[in-house]
Amino acid sequence: MQPSEILEKIGQSLGATASVKSVFGEPIRHEGRTVVPVATVRYGFGAGGGHAKHDREGGGGGGGVMACPAGALEITDAGTRFIPFTDWRWLALAFAVGAFAGSLATRRPSKDR
């Protein structure tokens, strides 16, 4: 199977899962308000192949999908607003790693050398 055929099959498989429900969940209605869950969805795939001596060939491919909650739409008579879901742990981790890397970069070498 050629790499282009492999990519086409993977694309068709992943494309079959791509729908509005992948990004927007089922609306929830309660006491005059509608809440619609929202997610970010990422797809990735790749394939490759090659030929060797004596008419040997090989190929392969793979793909994946990742969905993460992003927030919710709140719809009321007064209007619509987006409520983001922020994961502060990632931000705190990024800050800590940056501070540590910065402290290593600005460290002065010892004079004992």
Phi and psi in degrees as a GROMACS rama.xvg file:
@    title "Ramachandran Plot"
@    xaxis  label "Phi"
@    yaxis  label "Psi"
@TYPE xy
-74.7954  150.945  GLN-2
-55.0343  -37.0799  PRO-3
-64.4833  -35.8623  SER-4
-69.0035  -38.334  GLU-5
-63.3728  -47.1675  ILE-6
-60.3545  -39.7112  LEU-7
-63.0818  -44.1323  GLU-8
-64.3125  -42.9559  LYS-9
-64.5131  -43.5449  ILE-10
-60.0645  -40.3106  GLY-11
-65.6809  -40.6513  GLN-12
-64.6294  -46.765  SER-13
-70.5683  -36.0552  LEU-14
-63.9898  -28.0937  GLY-15
-68.0495  -24.9208  ALA-16
-88.2168  -12.8776  THR-17
-78.003  115.898  ALA-18
-151.206  171.558  SER-19
-60.6925  -35.889  VAL-20
-67.6116  -20.633  LYS-21
-67.3764  -29.8502  SER-22
-102.783  -45.4439  VAL-23
-110.673  123.458  PHE-24
-77.6861  -176.03  GLY-25
-68.0108  132.632  GLU-26
-63.5694  144.586  PRO-27
-115.828  122.727  ILE-28
-108.767  130.757  ARG-29
-158.464  125.492  HIS-30
47.5952  52.8785  GLU-31
76.8822  11.1869  GLY-32
-131.407  145.201  ARG-33
-118.269  130.862  THR-34
-117.039  127.738  VAL-35
-117.709  113.654  VAL-36
-66.9803  140.851  PRO-37
-124.659  138.057  VAL-38
-131.278  156.884  ALA-39
-97.9586  136.573  THR-40
-123.906  130.525  VAL-41
-122.486  136.909  ARG-42
-118.91  146.415  TYR-43
-151.031  141.979  GLY-44
-158.257  160.494  PHE-45
-160.024  163.454  GLY-46
-155.118  160.248  ALA-47
-158.937  165.548  GLY-48
-162.928  171.003  GLY-49
-166.643  168.388  GLY-50
-120.455  143.329  HIS-51
-121.999  -178.129  ALA-52
-62.4652  158.749  LYS-53
60.7748  40.7007  HIS-54
57.1277  31.1991  ASP-55
-91.0487  142.288  ARG-56
-145.41  158.148  GLU-57
-152.636  162.915  GLY-58
-169.832  168.514  GLY-59
-171.843  171.48  GLY-60
-168.524  172.138  GLY-61
-167.544  170.072  GLY-62
-161.427  170.652  GLY-63
-159.176  165.885  GLY-64
-139.086  143.089  VAL-65
-135.029  130.994  MET-66
-123.27  133.333  ALA-67
-130.147  139.473  CYS-68
-63.2456  134.193  PRO-69
-109.864  -28.6055  ALA-70
161.697  -155.656  GLY-71
-149.038  146.399  ALA-72
-93.4693  128.336  LEU-73
-109.898  119.538  GLU-74
-114.785  120.753  ILE-75
-132.228  177.167  THR-76
-63.7342  -28.1716  ASP-77
-76.4938  -20.7927  ALA-78
151.332  -170.983  GLY-79
-123.316  137.869  THR-80
-139.536  151.81  ARG-81
-100.092  128.118  PHE-82
-109.687  106.582  ILE-83
-75.58  147.963  PRO-84
-100.108  107.912  PHE-85
-104.617  126.49  THR-86
-94.6808  97.9709  ASP-87
-68.8482  -18.5644  TRP-88
-63.2165  -41.2553  ARG-89
-63.7674  -42.2043  TRP-90
-64.1775  -43.2031  LEU-91
-64.0236  -41.669  ALA-92
-63.6764  -44.2693  LEU-93
-61.5589  -40.6848  ALA-94
-64.4987  -44.3568  PHE-95
-63.3892  -43.3332  ALA-96
-64.4255  -42.1975  VAL-97
-63.3449  -42.0474  GLY-98
-64.8911  -42.1627  ALA-99
-63.7657  -46.5139  PHE-100
-62.6958  -39.6201  ALA-101
-64.5085  -38.6967  GLY-102
-67.7663  -35.089  SER-103
-69.1301  -37.9976  LEU-104
-70.5129  -29.5264  ALA-105
-97.7953  1.93358  THR-106
-68.6176  136.233  ARG-107
-88.9145  141.34  ARG-108
-66.4024  150.839  PRO-109
-73.1795  148.6  SER-110
-83.187  -3.19349  LYS-111
-75.1608  -7.583  ASP-112
